[in-house]
Amino acid sequence: MEPLRHEVEEAVAALRTGRPVILPTDTVYGLCANPYSEDPVRRAYELKGRDPLQPSALVASDVDVLLECVPELRSRLGPALRSLLPGPFTLVVPNPAGRYRWLTGSNRFAIGVRVPEVPSPADAVLGRVGAVMATSANLRGGPDPASLAEVPPELLAGCAVALDAGELPGVPSTVIDLTGDEPSVLREGAVSAEEALERVAGLVAE
């Protein structure tokens, strides 16, 4: 088996059996886990030292998979999601059914979602598993890693696989809250707050 393909298979197997992995995204390296049950997410949180009341993103391979994961988004936000994603955004969206409560932190009725433009070989992994929980592959409060060399050794040692895609932009996603009457930027990142709001306003105007 080719080395790259072997790493992909290892990462897929690890995620499916509840072990955390490190994957490159379109922004920074992410600590990822199986999002469909609580235990894998809890293990990743413990490894990072993350407060369980802090939310993490549900990262899907494409918008169709995301809408399968959170079907309530189809009617209200489906067109907006398809216009903004894939891209370097985390969108905080309504979660009326309280899905993935282990990802939502203190507010189970809102959830952060992403569909990134994931580099190879992580795209093959995400395509196989459909979705992951992802948070920056740093220790709590540490810098966002743009390369595997910047990922803390404790995280590397605690993960089953770490896929290398070289140097990434190193700027986290821009977080937009779409749960209220008006969209708001919670964190400026890869896309400026002004540009993000312009893009969302255009969608609302349509």
Number of C-alpha atoms within 10 A of each C-alpha: 7 6 8 13 13 11 19 22 16 17 28 22 16 18 22 16 12 20 22 30 27 27 29 29 27 22 27 24 32 23 26 30 32 26 24 19 14 15 15 22 25 16 16 26 22 12 20 21 13 18 11 16 12 13 20 24 22 28 25 25 23 19 21 17 16 22 17 13 17 21 14 15 19 15 9 10 14 16 14 18 23 13 13 19 17 18 18 23 26 27 27 23 20 21 21 13 13 15 16 21 18 23 27 23 17 13 14 18 17 25 27 22 23 29 28 22 17 22 17 16 17 23 17 18 25 20 15 14 16 19 25 24 25 28 24 26 29 24 18 13 9 11 15 20 24 24 18 22 12 13 23 16 13 12 20 19 11 16 20 17 22 25 19 20 18 12 15 18 14 18 18 24 23 21 24 22 20 19 16 10 7 11 17 17 18 14 17 17 19 19 18 14 18 10 10 21 17 12 14 19 13 10 14 12 6 7
